Amino acid sequence: RNMSSAGPEGRKKMRECNGLIDSLVYYIQGAIADHEPNDKATENCVCILHNLSYQLEIELPESYAQSIYMQRRNISSNDKTPGCFGTRSRKVKEKQQDTPLPEEKSNPRGVESLWHSTLIRIYLSLIAKSTRNYTQEASLGALQNLTAGTGPMPFAVARTVVQKANGLPSIRTMLHVSHPTVKKTAVSLLRNLSRNTSLQSDIAREVLPDLVSILPESVPGSDILCETTASICYTLYNLTQSSSHNARLLLSADGLPKIITISMNDSNMLSKASRAASVLLYSLWSHADLHSAYKK
């Protein structure tokens, strides 16, 4: 567990170590099957996998990277819309988000297990069944790592979490735990998931009211709570930016007074939370059809 946090070279060596990842996954599967998700060894195994999933897409072996981005290139070149990068249409972007997981095999081995749907379901199972804070945080953190990038893999993992493995109810429960870092990691994961436009309606329906309910009444004092509050605001921004329906959902959950208070807190004018709340308010005002509802 200590060695897995030693940096990029350490992670690379451990990912390449024959049988190591497979053994960790095997142990966790056994612990879940035996209804023992709270033992210390399971916590250690999950923490190691959490660390090994950090910056995974960037640090993948060349063969995997080529496989992922070749799929992406083919999708782009098959679309008739001219231009690329900034001028690429939203339709192409959404197609890229629907790229299947690279190398998804029925029997994954080694590094390919790290993004496989089997391990994604294991993390969600541990989030639901374990009562150990470190195990919960590491499971959420591994999913956060896997959904952090902008390539096909993060979006495919996000789709597995939300739609294929029905992971939102378990993640939603973690929003209401008392442990601040578990809550912060759960919110950070939701922020990553909410970047995927094809999942935003599902996420808003499942967790938007919960996100509003855990917003503080004012800018919180501690750094960790301030970061959590900022992440909630940016998640709500992602969910409401292109959807009047989701913005109305936020309004009906009584989110607006809290967001206004956080954005206007004079003593923390430059805090992350105040800035994030201001960005969210600016975006909410762009829904002209809701102006009369906002004024009421």
C-alpha positions, 0 to 999 in steps of 0.5 A: 500500500505504501509502495503504490503511492510512490509515484509514476515509476512505482505505479508502472512497476506494480502494474507490470508485476505479473499476477499482482493486480489479479491477486488483489482483485481475487482477494476482494472478491473473496471477501465480498463473497464471504460477507467480510467487506470490513477487514483490514486486508480488503482495505489495503487491497482497495487502497492499492488499486485506488493508487494504481488507477491514478492517472491510468489513461495517461500512464497506460502502456503504448499498446492500450493507448493506441487501441483507445485513441485509434477507436476515437480517431475512427469515430471522428473521421467517419463523421462528415462534419468539417473541422476538428477540436473547437469546431467539432460538433456536439454530436461528434463529442457525444459519439466519442463519449459513447466509445466502448471500453477498450479491451473489455474482455470476459476474463481480464488480466493484469492492468486491463482489470483496472478499468474493467466493468468487473472491478467497477462493480466490486468498487460499487459493492464495497461502497454499499456494503463496507462500513470502513471509511478508508475502504469507502473512500478508496473505492470512491477514489478509484472510480474518481480516478477512472472518470477523471480524464477526457478520453474514451475510457473515463466516459465509458467507465462513467456510463458503466457506473451510472447506467450498467451497474446502477451505481448512483444509489450507493454513491448518493448514500455516501453524500450523507455520511459524517466522514468529511473526506468520504463525502468530499470524494463522493462529490468529486466522483459525481462532478466527474460523472456529470461532465458526460452529457448523456448521463446528466438527466439520470444523475440529476434525477437521482442525486440533484436534490441530495446535492442541494440538501448537503450545501451549507447555508454559508461558506464553510470554514474548513478547507475540506468543506470549502472544497466539497462545497465548490465541487457541489456547485460545479456539479450542479453547474454541469447538470443545469448548464444545458437543461432548464428542466434540471435548473427548475429541479434545483429551484424546487429543491430550494437551492437558490437561497443557499447558492446566493448566500455562498456566492455573496459571503464577503469574508470569503470573497475569493474562496473556491466555494464563493467563486463556484457558487457565482459561476453557477448563478451566472449559468442559472441566469442564462435560462431566460424562461426561468427568470420569473420563477427566480424573481418569485 
